[in-house]
C-alpha cells in the first residue's frame, strides 16, 4: 500500500506544470457540484412558493432552472476540457521520457525483453496512466465535490439522519479495498497479455516472408488466438470485479436510505420539519447514490493506471548504459586489449584473457567458427557490452574513461544484418548527421560506396523513400547504402561484419571495392568471411571459444597448417 501511494504521488508530480489548468478544472467541477446541491434547494424553494402561493417566486422558477443548467454546462466544460488537456499532455511527456530512456538502456535489456513487450509498454501501458492520473482525479474531484456538497447540505438540514449514511462508510470502504486488490492483479495481467499479443503481431509482420515460405499462417493465427484469449479472459475477470463492485456499494447505500426513510417518517424524528424541507432532504439523499457509484468505479481506473505506472516507472528507474567517462579525445585508431574477459549474465564466458595490439591504420581480420567470440569482441569496442575484467585502450586511454557518445562518434560500423530506416536514401546515408553534412558530401560517400549510379536510376533519386527496412532493395544495394553511411561518418575506426556470402558476383564485386575504399587510412576490424579481405589484412586473428589460437599474416598462417589452414581449406564457410 505504501508503495502504491509513492507511485501515485510520483505520477501526480507530472501534473505540476499544469497547475493553472488544474485550478480551472477545480473551479469547473465546483460549479458543477454546486448545481447538484442547488437542485435540492430549488425543490424546497418551489414547494414553499406553491404552498404560500407566492406568485413572484413561482414565476422566477423557470429562469432559475435555465440559470442552473447554464452554470452546470459552464462548469462541466471547464472541468472536462481542461482535465483532457492535462491528460493528453501527461501522455505526451511520459511517452517522450520512456522512449528517451529506452534509447539509453544497455543492450542486455533488449536481449531479455521482446520488442512486442517493449512497444506495448510505450503505447498501451502509457495510455493506461491517464486512468490513474487525470481520469481518476477528474472523477474524484467532480464526484467528490458533489458528495461533499450533498452531505454538507444534509447535515445542515438534519445532522442526525445524515449520521446514518456515515455509519455505512466503513463497510463501503472494505468492499472497495477488497475489489482494489483484485483489480490491481488483473490489470497487471491484462497489460502483460497485451504485450504477448503485440509480440506475436510484430514477429509475424517482420517475419512475414518466413511465415509464408513455411506456410505458418495457421500456426501464427493459433499463437495470436492463444494470447488474445488469455487477454480476453483477464479483461472479462476485471470487468466482473468492476461491475459487481458498483451494485454492492449501491445496495449498501440503499440500506442506509431505507433506514433514513423509515426514521424520517417517524413523528418524533420529523418534528417541525416542513414538507418542502423533507422533500429536499430525501432528494439530496437520493442524489448521493450517483456520485458514490461513480466514486466506486474510479477504483477500477485507479488500479488499472497504477498497474501501468509500476511498469512504466520500472523502465524509467532502470540504470542506463554506464557512461562515467569524461575524456573527449580525437582518436587516431590505436587499440590495445589487455587480459580482457567477457562473461554474460547467464554465466557463459564469451571472451577469455584476450590480448591484442592494433596500430592505427591497420586492417585486422577476425576469423573463426560461429560462436568463437568475434562479434562479442567488436561489441566491447563500441561498448555495447562492457568488459567483465581487463582493459581496452584507445590511443593509450582506457575506453571507460572516454565519454560514450564521443567514443561512438569515432567508430563506424557496417553490420552483417543491414538495417535501413523507412526514410529517404539521403536520410539513411546521412543518418545522425543530416544537419552537419552537405548534399555534395552525401553524393561523394555514395559514389565511394559504388551505389550512386543505382540511386540515380530511381525516379526520386536520393529522395526515394525506402519503405520498411529497405526490403524493396537487393541485399547488395542495402549493404552499399550502409557502407556509404559508414564512409560519410569518416571515423578513424571502422568495423565491418562482412556479409557477402549470399550475394551475386556483381554485387560482391562492387561491395568488395566499396570495402576497400571505406578501409583506406582507417583502423579496420573485419569479421571476415571472404578470402580476398583476409589475404590483404595486415594481421589475421584466429579465434576459438573467445581465445586467440593463432595470429599472423595469411601466408605464414597457411604454412603452420593449424586452425587457420583448416578454415581456409573449407573456405571459411563454417
C-alpha positions, 0 to 999 in steps of 0.5 A: 500500500505504501508503495502504491501511494509513492507511485501515485504521488510520483505520477501526480508530480507530472501534473505540476506544470499544469497547475493553472489548468488544474485550478480551472478544472477545480473551479469547473467541477465546483460549479458543477457540484454546486448545481447538484446541491442547488437542485435540492434547494430549488425543490424546497424553494418551489414547494414553499412558493406553491404552498404560500402561493407566492406568485413572484417566486413561482414565476422566477422558477423557470429562469432559475432552472435555465440559470442552473443548467447554464452554470452546470454546462459552464462548469462541466466544460471547464472541468472536462476540457481542461482535465483532457488537456492535462491528460493528453499532455501527461501522455505526451511527456511520459511517452517522450521520457520512456522512449528517451530512456529506452534509447539509453538502456544497455543492450542486455535489456533488449536481449531479455525483453521482446520488442512486442513487450517493449512497444506495448509498454510505450503505447498501451501501458502509457495510455493506461496512466491517464486512468490513474492520473487525470481520469481518476482525479477528474472523477474524484474531484467532480464526484467528490465535490458533489458528495461533499456538497450533498452531505454538507447540505444534509447535515445542515438540514438534519445532522442526525439522519445524515449520521446514518449514511456515515455509519455505512462508510466503513463497510463501503470502504472494505468492499472497495479495498477488497475489489482494489486488490483484485483489480490491481492483479488483473490489470497487471495481467491484462497489460502483460497479455497485451504485450504477448499479443503485440509480440506475436503481431510484430514477429509475424509482420517482420517475419512475414516472408518466413511465415509464408515460405513455411506456410505458418499462417495457421500456426501464427493465427493459433499463437495470436488466438492463444494470447488474445484469449488469455487477454480476453479472459483477464479483461472479462475477470476485471470487468466482473470485479468492476461491475459487481463492485458498483451494485454492492456499494449501491445496495449498501447505500440503499440500506442506509436510505431505507433506514433514513426513510423509515426514521424520517417518517417517524413523528418524533424524528420529523418534528417541525420539519416542513414538507418542502424541507423533507422533500429536499432532504430525501432528494439530496439523499437520493442524489448521493447514490450517483456520485458514490457509484461513480466514486466506486468505479474510479477504483477500477481506473485507479488500479488499472493506471497504477498497474501501468505506472509500476511498469512504466516507472520500472523502465524509467528507474532502470540504470542506463548504459554506464557512461562515467567517462569524461575524456573527449579525445580525437582518436587516431585508431590505436587499440590495445586489449589487455587480459580482457574477459567477457562473461554474460549474465547467464554465466557463459564466458564469451571472451577469455584473457584476450590480448591484442595490439592494433596500430592505427591504420591497420586492417585486422581480420577476425576469423573463426567458427560461429560462436568463437567470440568475434562479434562479442569482441567488436561489441566491447569496442563500441561498448555495447557490452562492457568488459567483465575484467581487463582493459581496452585502450584507445590511443593509450586511454582506457575506453571507460574513461572516454565519454560514450557518445564521443567514443561512438562518434569515432567508430563506424560500423557496417553490420552483417544484418543491414538495417535501413530506416523507412526514410529517404536514401539521403536520410539513411546515408546521412543518418545522425548527421543530416544537419552537419553534412552537405548534399555534395558530401552525401553524393561523394560517400555514395559514389565511394560506396559504388551505389550512386549510379543505382540511386540515380536510376530511381525516379526520386533519386536520393529522395526515394523513400525506402519503405520498411527496412529497405526490403524493396532493395537487393541485399547488395544495394542495402549493404552499399547504402550502409557502407556509404553511411559508414564512409560519410561518418569518416571515423578513424575506426571502422568495423565491418561484419562482412556479409557477402556470402549470399550475394551475386558476383556483381554485387560482391564485386562492387561491395568488395571495392566499396570495402576497400575504399571505406578501409583506406587510412582507417583502423579496420576490424573485419569479421571476415568471411571472404578470402580476398579481405583476409589475404590483404589484412595486415594481421589475421586473428584466429579465434576459438571459444573467445581465445586467440589460437593463432595470429599472423599474416595469411601466408605464414598462417597457411604454412603452420597448417593449424586452425587457420589452414583448416578454415581456409581449406573449407573456405571459411564457410563454417 
